Amino acid sequence: MTSVVITSKWQVTIPEEIRKEVPSLEIGQRLRWEVVGGVLTARPVRGIEELSGCLKSDDLPALSRADEKAAIQRARAEHYATKHRKP
């Protein structure tokens, strides 16, 4: 078991032996703090890149980045045209 000190700014340092056990931690990464039953835990916040593809659907084919951007631009243009249409 490892212990750390809470600084006057309420900061803690993740000890090296803990960092070695969780190799996915990176400098600048966010952690989510949770208290469950009086126990404090820290969990890495998953980045959007890790979530990519987790909501796959058989209904629609996968789009390339360029196709996604083009679809977004078309939707924005349609929205703008509808919202700002002169009577």
C-alpha positions, 0 to 999 in steps of 0.5 A, spaced: 500 500 500 502 506 498 501 513 501 501 520 499 501 527 502 495 532 500 499 539 499 496 546 501 493 546 494 489 540 495 494 536 490 497 529 490 502 526 486 501 519 483 507 515 486 511 511 481 509 504 483 502 506 481 504 509 475 507 503 473 501 499 474 497 503 470 501 504 464 495 508 460 496 514 464 499 520 461 501 527 462 495 532 461 490 526 462 484 527 466 482 523 472 475 523 474 474 522 482 469 518 485 467 517 492 463 510 493 461 508 500 467 512 503 472 510 498 475 515 494 477 512 487 480 516 481 479 513 474 482 515 467 477 519 463 476 516 456 478 520 450 473 521 444 478 517 440 477 511 445 470 512 444 470 512 436 466 506 433 463 504 440 456 506 437 456 502 431 450 500 427 448 496 421 443 501 418 448 506 416 455 504 412 461 507 415 463 514 413 470 517 411 472 523 415 472 527 409 465 524 408 463 526 415 465 533 414 462 534 407 455 531 411 456 536 416 457 542 412 451 540 408 447 540 414 449 547 417 448 550 410 441 547 410 440 549 417 442 556 415 438 557 409 432 555 412 433 559 419 435 565 415 430 564 409 427 571 407 419 571 406 
